[in-house]
């Protein structure tokens, strides 16, 4: 699923359209700061959902965080597979 999401993000990165939220994040006037800010905001929202023990909110915010993680990785030209490789390396 994350690879599929990454393909969509990469497509929006290569062919941005004015109505694409992903493209707006990637090409925001604040540059990488905007992507980093959004990732941080989503992390805090997930933490608060967990603190409040709201299962539906945890799922919703976790999905937001994963999406923003994939956008962040794309901004810095890192592939999800590279992260998987690092996790596999740590498993040994």
N, CA, C and O of each residue as an XYZ file, in Angstrom:
368
protein
N       0.818     -1.201      0.000
C       0.000      0.000      0.000
C       0.861      1.264      0.000
O       0.565      2.213     -0.726
N       1.919      1.283      0.806
C       2.768      2.484      0.836
C       3.476      2.702     -0.500
O       3.698      3.839     -0.916
N       3.826      1.608     -1.162
C       4.449      1.751     -2.481
C       3.459      2.356     -3.475
O       3.824      3.211     -4.282
N       2.210      1.909     -3.409
C       1.169      2.454     -4.283
C       0.960      3.943     -3.997
O       0.836      4.750     -4.918
N       0.924      4.286     -2.734
C       0.793      5.694     -2.345
C       1.984      6.499     -2.851
O       1.827      7.621     -3.333
N       3.175      5.916     -2.739
C       4.364      6.612     -3.214
C       4.307      6.853     -4.725
O       4.731      7.906     -5.201
N       3.791      5.893     -5.468
C       3.645      6.075     -6.914
C       2.734      7.258     -7.224
O       3.017      8.044     -8.128
N       1.649      7.382     -6.479
C       0.722      8.495     -6.679
C       1.401      9.815     -6.339
O       1.285     10.789     -7.083
N       2.110      9.846     -5.214
C       2.821     11.064     -4.803
C       3.866     11.451     -5.853
O       3.990     12.622     -6.210
N       4.607     10.469     -6.339
C       5.631     10.746     -7.353
C       5.016     11.267     -8.646
O       5.579     12.146     -9.299
N       3.861     10.722     -9.013
C       3.166     11.211    -10.212
C       2.750     12.664    -10.033
O       2.891     13.472    -10.950
N       2.239     12.994     -8.856
C       1.824     14.384     -8.592
C       3.037     15.312     -8.514
O       2.949     16.499     -8.830
N       4.155     14.756     -8.092
C       5.398     15.531     -8.031
C       5.890     15.855     -9.451
O       6.339     16.968     -9.726
N       5.795     14.866    -10.338
C       6.261     15.044    -11.718
C       5.286     15.863    -12.553
O       5.693     16.628    -13.427
N       4.004     15.698    -12.279
C       2.963     16.368    -13.066
C       1.990     17.093    -12.138
O       0.833     16.690    -12.014
N       2.453     18.157    -11.489
C       1.588     18.847    -10.533
C       0.405     19.529    -11.211
O       0.509     20.045    -12.323
N      -0.721     19.512    -10.504
C      -1.903     20.236    -10.966
C      -2.337     21.169     -9.840
O      -2.060     20.899     -8.671
N      -3.010     22.255    -10.181
C      -3.394     23.243     -9.165
C      -4.323     22.698     -8.081
O      -4.350     23.224     -6.968
N      -5.079     21.656     -8.395
C      -6.036     21.128     -7.426
C      -5.459     19.986     -6.573
O      -6.170     19.409     -5.750
N      -4.190     19.665     -6.766
C      -3.570     18.553     -6.041
C      -2.981     19.024     -4.705
O      -2.069     19.849     -4.672
N      -3.519     18.485     -3.613
C      -2.996     18.805     -2.276
C      -1.538     18.375     -2.171
O      -0.719     19.083     -1.585
N      -1.220     17.231     -2.731
C       0.150     16.728     -2.695
C       1.100     17.705     -3.386
O       2.156     18.037     -2.847
N       0.727     18.157     -4.566
C       1.566     19.112     -5.300
C       1.697     20.423     -4.533
O       2.768     21.030     -4.518
N       0.620     20.856     -3.902
C       0.677     22.088     -3.107
C       1.684     21.950     -1.972
O       2.423     22.890     -1.678
N       1.718     20.792     -1.337
C       2.702     20.565     -0.273
C       4.121     20.555     -0.827
O       5.014     21.215     -0.296
N       4.314     19.802     -1.894
C       5.662     19.633     -2.447
C       6.233     20.910     -3.039
O       7.447     21.110     -3.033
N       5.361     21.781     -3.555
C       5.831     22.994     -4.228
C       5.411     24.270     -3.505
O       5.327     25.338     -4.111
N       5.152     24.152     -2.224
C       4.752     25.300     -1.411
C       5.897     26.316     -1.346
O       7.071     25.951     -1.413
N       5.536     27.594     -1.217
C       6.555     28.651     -1.157
C       7.504     28.489      0.029
O       8.629     28.987     -0.007
N       7.061     27.800      1.073
C       7.930     27.543      2.225
C       8.912     26.409      1.960
O       9.782     26.125      2.785
N       8.769     25.765      0.808
C       9.672     24.677      0.454
C       9.533     23.500      1.390
O       8.431     23.136      1.799
N      10.666     22.909      1.722
C      10.647     21.703      2.564
C      10.077     21.965      3.950
O       9.564     21.048      4.590
N      10.159     23.204      4.420
C       9.600     23.520      5.741
C       8.115     23.181      5.835
O       7.650     22.723      6.879
N       7.368     23.403      4.756
C       5.932     23.116      4.770
C       5.681     21.618      4.933
O       4.809     21.210      5.700
N       6.440     20.811      4.218
C       6.299     19.354      4.319
C       6.656     18.900      5.734
O       5.963     18.058      6.305
N       7.715     19.444      6.295
C       8.136     19.085      7.653
C       7.113     19.531      8.687
O       6.815     18.793      9.626
N       6.578     20.730      8.519
C       5.538     21.233      9.437
C       4.313     20.318      9.434
O       3.798     19.959     10.493
N       3.854     19.946      8.246
C       2.655     19.095      8.140
C       2.905     17.732      8.765
O       2.023     17.190      9.431
N       4.090     17.169      8.561
C       4.400     15.886      9.179
C       4.368     16.013     10.699
O       3.819     15.156     11.391
N       4.958     17.083     11.206
C       4.952     17.319     12.649
C       3.544     17.494     13.193
O       3.209     16.940     14.240
N       2.722     18.255     12.495
C       1.321     18.458     12.918
C       0.578     17.124     12.983
O      -0.150     16.854     13.939
N       0.767     16.309     11.973
C       0.074     15.017     11.937
C       0.570     14.098     13.043
O      -0.213     13.336     13.610
N       1.854     14.159     13.355
C       2.395     13.346     14.450
C       1.752     13.751     15.776
O       1.375     12.895     16.576
N       1.631     15.053     16.001
C       1.005     15.540     17.233
C      -0.460     15.114     17.282
O      -0.949     14.705     18.335
N      -1.159     15.204     16.163
C      -2.570     14.805     16.141
C      -2.728     13.314     16.456
O      -3.683     12.923     17.128
N      -1.811     12.493     15.982
C      -1.866     11.065     16.304
C      -1.584     10.836     17.787
O      -2.243     10.017     18.428
N      -0.625     11.543     18.320
C      -0.311     11.430     19.746
C      -1.530     11.798     20.584
O      -1.859     11.101     21.544
N      -2.196     12.881     20.228
C      -3.385     13.304     20.981
C      -4.524     12.296     20.854
O      -5.242     12.048     21.823
N      -4.694     11.722     19.684
C      -5.732     10.701     19.506
C      -5.435      9.494     20.392
O      -6.344      8.914     20.985
N      -4.171      9.124     20.478
C      -3.781      8.008     21.349
C      -4.011      8.369     22.811
O      -4.525      7.561     23.585
N      -3.630      9.574     23.178
C      -3.823     10.022     24.555
C      -5.297      9.965     24.943
O      -5.643      9.597     26.065
N      -6.155     10.335     23.999
C      -7.600     10.339     24.244
C      -8.242      8.969     24.060
O      -9.445      8.800     24.259
N      -7.412      7.983     23.674
C      -7.883      6.601     23.500
C      -9.084      6.501     22.555
O     -10.002      5.708     22.762
N      -9.045      7.328     21.521
C     -10.122      7.334     20.527
C      -9.674      6.500     19.328
O      -8.938      6.977     18.464
N     -10.124      5.266     19.292
C      -9.671      4.306     18.273
C      -9.887      4.812     16.846
O      -8.980      4.720     16.018
N     -11.065      5.341     16.548
C     -11.336      5.845     15.198
C     -10.391      6.980     14.831
O      -9.895      7.040     13.706
N     -10.143      7.874     15.772
C      -9.220      8.987     15.524
C      -7.790      8.492     15.364
O      -7.029      9.032     14.560
N      -7.425      7.472     16.122
C      -6.073      6.907     15.995
C      -5.869      6.379     14.578
O      -4.842      6.644     13.954
N      -6.838      5.640     14.080
C      -6.742      5.083     12.724
C      -6.679      6.206     11.695
O      -5.840      6.178     10.794
N      -7.553      7.184     11.825
C      -7.612      8.313     10.890
C      -6.291      9.089     10.888
O      -5.734      9.382      9.831
N      -5.800      9.415     12.091
C      -4.578     10.207     12.192
C      -3.345      9.402     11.779
O      -2.396      9.962     11.231
N      -3.352      8.096     12.039
C      -2.239      7.251     11.588
C      -2.171      7.236     10.062
O      -1.084      7.278      9.486
N      -3.335      7.177      9.408
C      -3.370      7.234      7.944
C      -2.829      8.571      7.447
O      -2.055      8.612      6.491
N      -3.235      9.668      8.097
C      -2.701     10.992      7.732
C      -1.186     11.029      7.896
O      -0.474     11.550      7.038
N      -0.698     10.473      9.003
C       0.742     10.496      9.266
C       1.496      9.686      8.217
O       2.544     10.119      7.737
N       0.974      8.519      7.858
C       1.635      7.712      6.831
C       1.662      8.439      5.488
O       2.679      8.426      4.794
N       0.558      9.065      5.127
C       0.523      9.849      3.878
C       1.591     10.950      3.914
O       2.369     11.106      2.972
N       1.613     11.706      5.012
C       2.574     12.807      5.091
C       4.007     12.303      5.181
O       4.928     13.002      4.758
N       4.220     11.100      5.723
C       5.549     10.496      5.716
C       5.985     10.198      4.280
O       7.128     10.462      3.907
N       5.086      9.657      3.489
C       5.419      9.351      2.095
C       5.718     10.647      1.327
O       6.638     10.677      0.510
N       4.961     11.699      1.576
C       5.237     12.994      0.936
C       6.608     13.507      1.373
O       7.381     13.989      0.545
N       6.912     13.407      2.660
C       8.207     13.845      3.185
C       9.341     13.052      2.526
O      10.342     13.629      2.099
N       9.181     11.741      2.446
C      10.212     10.922      1.804
C      10.400     11.334      0.352
O      11.528     11.418     -0.134
N       9.301     11.588     -0.337
C       9.375     12.019     -1.732
C      10.113     13.347     -1.864
O      10.928     13.528     -2.769
N       9.825     14.262     -0.964
C      10.481     15.579     -0.996
C      11.994     15.438     -0.933
O      12.727     16.227     -1.529
N      12.456     14.421     -0.201
C      13.892     14.214     -0.018
C      14.420     13.055     -0.868
O      15.505     12.530     -0.616
N      13.631     12.666     -1.882
C      14.026     11.633     -2.847
C      14.430     10.315     -2.193
O      15.406      9.679     -2.591
N      13.657      9.918     -1.180
C      13.868      8.631     -0.511
C      12.685      7.739     -0.862
O      11.534      8.165     -0.777
N      12.968      6.517     -1.250
C      11.924      5.556     -1.604
C      11.517      4.746     -0.375
O      12.337      4.474      0.502
N      10.268      4.374     -0.326
C       9.759      3.537      0.759
C      10.580      2.253      0.850
O      10.873      1.776      1.947
N      10.946      1.702     -0.291
C      11.737      0.462     -0.315
C      13.070      0.638      0.418
O      13.564     -0.305      1.036
N      13.649      1.828      0.354
C      14.899      2.082      1.075
C      14.683      2.016      2.587
O      15.552      1.557      3.328
N      13.529      2.474      3.029
C      13.189      2.393      4.456
C      12.973      0.936      4.833
O      13.424      0.489      5.888
N      12.280      0.191      3.968
C      12.091     -1.238      4.211
C      13.444     -1.948      4.316
O      13.639     -2.798      5.185
N      14.374     -1.595      3.426
C      15.709     -2.208      3.459
C      16.394     -1.955      4.800
O      17.035     -2.845      5.358
N      16.252     -0.743      5.304
C      16.856     -0.417      6.607
C      16.207     -1.229      7.722
O      16.894     -1.710      8.624
N      14.892     -1.381      7.662
C      14.212     -2.214      8.663
C      14.656     -3.669      8.593
O      14.833     -4.323      9.621
N      14.835     -4.174      7.365
C      15.332     -5.548      7.198
C      16.735     -5.681      7.757
O      17.059     -6.688      8.388
N      17.573     -4.675      7.532
C      18.942     -4.694      8.041
C      18.942     -4.761      9.556
O      19.746     -5.484     10.145
N      18.053     -4.016     10.194
C      17.981     -3.982     11.643
C      17.454     -5.283     12.234
O      17.720     -5.597     13.394
N      16.720     -6.025     11.447
C      16.122     -7.272     11.907
C      17.169     -8.335     12.217
O      16.933     -9.225     13.034
N      18.306     -8.243     11.577
C      19.344     -9.278     11.719
C      20.034     -9.260     13.045
O      20.923    -10.075     13.290
